[in-house]
């Protein structure tokens, strides 16, 4: 999960104290191509304008290039809360995979014979949300009946 967090970090997180540029990571040509694309988007290809834009964020072109090649989360820095959420959702995904289910694909769908588009992608997240309600609010367990309505509304 650590590598997912490192790859998903926004640029402002990458320049913060929790991350460090990865040594010898990524090909310089890839980072250069990304930097050129970034320059074209934010400064219409103008070098000076792009350098000023980077300076507003306390960066140089070299620093931006090294961040584009990859970063590492520093030792001792905890993973962000969303990483635990994603890990929990991924842990329940096999339950929703048709080949591993006893009750067949679509059994958890609102309309098993005619699932909504992308419902299979959302089901693990709704399952995680329902489990979270149970775990963090035992009295909220009574609200689980309403979760079926939420599930239907979301989908």
Secondary structure, DSSP 8 states (H G I E B T S, - for coil): -HHHHHHH--HHHHTSTTEEE-TT-S-HHHHHHHHHHHHHHHHTT-HHHHHHHHHHTT--HHHHHHHHT-EEE-TT----HHHHHHHHHHHHHGGG-GGG-SS-TTTTSTTTTS--TTHHHHHHHHHHHHHHHHHH-GGGGGGHHHHHHHHHHH-
